[in-house]
Amino acid sequence: MHQNSQKKILRTICPDAKGLIAKITNICYKHQLNIIQNNEFVDHHTNCFFMRTELEGIFNDNTLLADLDDALPTGSKRELSISNQRHIVIMVTKEAHCLGDLLMKSVYGGLDVEIAAVIGNHETLRSLVEQFHIPFHCISHENLTREQHDHLLKQQIDHYNPDYVVLAKYMRVLTPDFVQHYPNKIINIHHSFLPAFIGAKPYHQAYQRGVKIIGATAHFVNNDLDEGPIITQNVINVDHSYTAEDMMRAGRDVEKNVLSHALYWVLAQRVFVHGNRTIIL
């Protein structure tokens, strides 16, 4: 690889039309860029085309994007970004299982991510985080309105300018202003297989319904509680012998695995948000 060469990812969303793959790849060839990997998908229901292209070479971003704009249909969106390590801020309350899993994977290579900081509304997890030499900030919600608290959170998060904000069992509903400040940048792990058992105490709800599977859902956060675009989900089998506490214990393993899988796809820039759905290429 030439010493000035870079790796970048081109993501394209546009109305479907004939010859789109050829048009995009020919422009990349014109710019003498090597295509390392290319994935595409057409949503026939909405007539929308998605493509993710990993490129290597010497980039002139402005010219490349201008050429794409000339070639693509009206209403197209394209995004060119460096293929590098992303950094995140994690928000927590008191539960350690998802946070601990992300801390371990960030250190030992399970996830290509830099955890810039962890922010909690309790001090409970400070000692765990500081063992990994990562800044921990406690911003208590006591004696504050939800709006005041979220404003303080925003100030602290923006200090780190993260690519994504990850809610690792952060047990407070966020204000619309906070959510809108990070569009499609907040990732939550929900402790059930959405859309079932929304809100509080999902394992107790599941126990009372006598369910035979329990699961977890990782999704982007919007202003509809637990209804943002789903990134990934998984389930495990349970039976009548499980108490609500047994279900909760088993569910924690599913939660941490689902969250780390979702983060893997998002960090690799493989997740496209389209309305209230995601496409993963």
C-alpha positions in Angstrom: 0.0 0.0 0.0 1.3 3.4 -1.0 2.4 5.5 2.1 -0.2 8.2 1.3 -2.9 5.5 0.7 -5.9 5.4 3.0 -8.8 3.1 3.6 -12.3 4.6 3.6 -15.9 3.4 3.5 -18.4 4.8 1.0 -22.0 4.3 2.0 -24.8 5.1 -0.6 -28.6 5.2 -0.2 -30.6 6.2 -3.2 -33.7 5.4 -5.2 -33.2 2.2 -7.1 -32.3 2.4 -10.8 -30.6 0.4 -13.5 -26.8 0.4 -13.5 -26.2 1.8 -10.0 -23.5 -0.7 -9.1 -21.6 -0.1 -12.4 -21.9 3.7 -12.1 -20.5 3.7 -8.5 -17.7 1.2 -9.1 -16.7 2.9 -12.4 -16.3 6.2 -10.6 -14.1 4.5 -8.0 -12.0 3.0 -10.8 -11.7 6.4 -12.4 -10.3 7.7 -9.1 -7.9 4.7 -9.1 -9.4 3.4 -5.9 -9.2 -0.3 -5.1 -12.4 -1.9 -4.0 -11.7 -4.2 -1.1 -15.3 -5.3 -0.4 -18.7 -4.3 -1.8 -22.1 -5.2 -0.5 -25.5 -4.0 -1.8 -29.2 -4.5 -1.2 -32.4 -3.3 -2.8 -35.6 -2.8 -0.7 -38.2 -3.5 -3.4 -41.0 -2.3 -1.0 -39.6 1.2 -0.9 -37.6 1.0 -4.1 -34.5 2.0 -2.2 -30.9 0.9 -3.0 -28.2 0.5 -0.4 -24.5 0.0 -1.0 -21.4 -0.2 1.3 -18.0 -0.1 -0.5 -14.7 -0.5 1.3 -12.0 1.4 -0.7 -8.3 1.8 -0.6 -6.1 4.4 -2.4 -5.3 8.1 -2.5 -8.5 10.1 -2.1 -9.7 13.4 -3.3 -12.9 13.4 -1.3 -14.6 16.5 -2.9 -14.1 15.3 -6.5 -15.1 11.8 -5.7 -18.4 12.9 -4.0 -19.1 15.5 -6.8 -18.7 12.7 -9.4 -21.1 10.5 -7.5 -23.6 13.3 -7.1 -23.6 13.8 -10.9 -24.1 10.1 -11.6 -26.7 9.1 -8.9 -30.4 9.8 -9.0 -32.1 12.8 -7.4 -32.6 12.2 -3.6 -29.4 10.2 -3.2 -27.3 10.2 0.0 -23.7 9.3 0.1 -21.2 9.3 2.9 -17.4 8.8 2.8 -15.6 8.1 6.1 -12.2 6.9 7.2 -12.1 3.2 8.1 -10.7 3.7 11.6 -11.4 2.9 15.2 -14.5 4.6 16.5 -14.8 6.0 20.0 -17.9 5.8 22.3 -19.2 7.1 25.6 -21.0 4.5 27.7 -23.9 5.5 30.0 -24.7 3.2 33.0 -26.8 3.0 36.2 -25.9 0.1 38.5 -25.8 -3.1 36.5 -22.3 -4.2 35.6 -22.7 -7.1 33.1 -23.0 -5.2 29.8 -20.4 -2.6 30.8 -17.9 -5.2 32.0 -18.3 -7.1 28.8 -17.6 -4.0 26.7 -14.6 -3.0 28.8 -13.0 -6.5 28.4 -13.7 -6.6 24.7 -12.3 -3.2 24.1 -9.0 -4.1 25.9 -8.6 -7.6 24.6 -9.7 -7.1 21.0 -13.2 -8.4 20.8 -14.3 -4.9 19.7 -12.3 -2.4 17.7 -13.4 0.6 19.8 -12.0 3.2 22.2 -14.2 3.8 25.3 -13.6 7.5 25.8 -15.5 7.7 29.1 -18.2 6.1 31.2 -21.0 8.3 32.7 -23.2 7.0 35.5 -26.1 8.5 37.5 -24.8 6.5 40.5 -21.2 5.9 41.8 -21.8 2.1 41.9 -19.6 1.2 38.8 -16.8 3.7 39.3 -14.3 1.2 40.8 -14.9 -1.2 37.9 -14.3 1.5 35.2 -11.2 3.0 36.9 -9.5 -0.4 36.9 -9.4 0.0 33.1 -8.0 3.5 33.4 -11.0 5.0 31.7 -12.6 8.3 33.0 -15.8 7.8 35.0 -18.1 10.7 35.6 -21.0 10.5 38.1 -23.8 12.9 37.2 -26.5 12.4 39.8 -30.1 12.9 38.9 -31.1 13.7 42.5 -32.9 17.1 43.0 -32.8 17.8 39.2 -35.5 17.8 36.6 -35.1 15.4 33.8 -34.3 18.3 31.5 -31.6 19.7 33.8 -30.0 16.3 34.2 -29.9 15.5 30.5 -28.4 19.0 29.9 -25.5 18.1 32.2 -25.1 14.7 30.5 -25.0 16.4 27.1 -22.3 18.8 28.2 -20.1 16.0 29.5 -20.6 13.7 26.5 -19.9 16.5 24.0 -16.6 17.1 25.8 -15.5 13.7 24.3 -17.2 14.2 20.9 -18.0 10.4 20.6 -19.1 8.6 17.4 -21.8 6.8 19.4 -23.4 6.9 22.9 -24.1 3.4 24.3 -26.7 2.8 27.0 -25.3 -0.2 28.8 -28.3 -0.7 31.1 -28.9 3.0 31.7 -32.2 2.9 33.5 -33.6 6.4 32.8 -35.8 7.6 30.0 -34.0 10.3 28.0 -35.6 13.7 27.0 -36.6 14.4 23.4 -34.0 17.2 23.3 -31.2 14.8 24.4 -32.2 12.1 21.8 -32.5 14.7 19.0 -29.0 15.9 19.8 -27.5 12.5 18.8 -29.7 11.3 15.8 -29.1 7.6 15.2 -26.1 7.8 17.5 -27.6 6.4 20.7 -27.6 2.6 21.0 -29.6 0.9 23.7 -29.8 -2.7 25.0 -33.4 -3.6 26.0 -33.9 -6.6 28.2 -36.6 -8.4 26.2 -37.3 -9.4 22.6 -39.0 -6.3 21.4 -41.8 -5.4 20.8 -42.8 -7.7 23.7 -42.7 -6.5 27.3 -41.9 -2.8 26.8 -41.0 -0.7 29.9 -40.2 -1.8 33.4 -39.7 -5.3 34.9 -39.8 -7.2 31.6 -38.6 -10.5 33.2 -41.5 -10.3 35.7 -43.9 -9.6 32.8 -42.4 -12.6 31.0 -42.7 -14.8 34.0 -46.3 -13.9 34.6 -47.1 -14.8 30.9 -45.3 -18.1 31.2 -43.1 -17.5 28.2 -40.9 -20.2 26.7 -38.2 -17.9 25.3 -36.6 -14.7 26.6 -34.4 -12.4 24.7 -32.7 -9.1 24.3 -32.9 -6.3 21.6 -30.2 -3.8 20.7 -31.7 -0.7 18.9 -31.1 2.9 18.1 -32.9 5.3 20.4 -35.7 7.6 19.2 -38.4 9.4 21.1 -40.8 6.4 21.1 -39.9 4.4 24.2 -38.1 1.1 23.2 -39.3 1.5 19.6 -36.3 2.8 17.7 -34.8 0.9 14.7 -33.7 -2.6 15.8 -30.1 -3.6 15.1 -30.0 -7.1 16.3 -31.9 -9.5 18.7 -31.4 -13.0 20.2 -33.4 -15.4 22.4 -32.8 -18.4 24.7 -35.2 -21.1 25.8 -36.7 -21.2 29.3 -39.3 -23.3 30.9 -41.8 -23.4 33.7 -39.2 -24.1 36.3 -37.5 -20.7 35.9 -38.4 -18.0 38.4 -38.4 -14.4 37.4 -34.9 -14.2 39.0 -33.7 -17.2 37.0 -34.9 -15.5 33.9 -33.2 -12.3 34.8 -29.8 -14.1 35.3 -30.1 -16.0 32.0 -31.2 -12.8 30.3 -28.1 -10.9 31.4 -25.9 -13.2 29.3 -28.2 -12.6 26.2 -28.2 -8.8 26.8 -24.4 -8.5 26.9 -23.9 -10.7 23.8 -26.6 -8.9 21.8 -25.2 -5.5 22.7 -21.6 -6.4 21.7 -22.8 -7.9 18.4 -24.8 -4.8 17.6 -21.8 -2.6 18.4 -19.6 -4.7 16.1 -21.9 -4.1 13.1 -22.3 -0.4 13.9 -18.6 0.3 14.5 -17.8 -1.4 11.2 -20.2 1.1 9.5 -22.4 -1.8 8.3 -25.7 -0.6 9.7 -27.9 1.7 7.5 -31.0 3.3 9.2 -33.9 3.5 6.9 -37.1 4.8 8.5 -37.7 2.7 11.5 -35.7 -0.3 10.1 -32.1 -1.2 9.7 -30.2 -2.8 6.8 -26.9 -4.5 7.7 -24.5 -5.0 4.9 
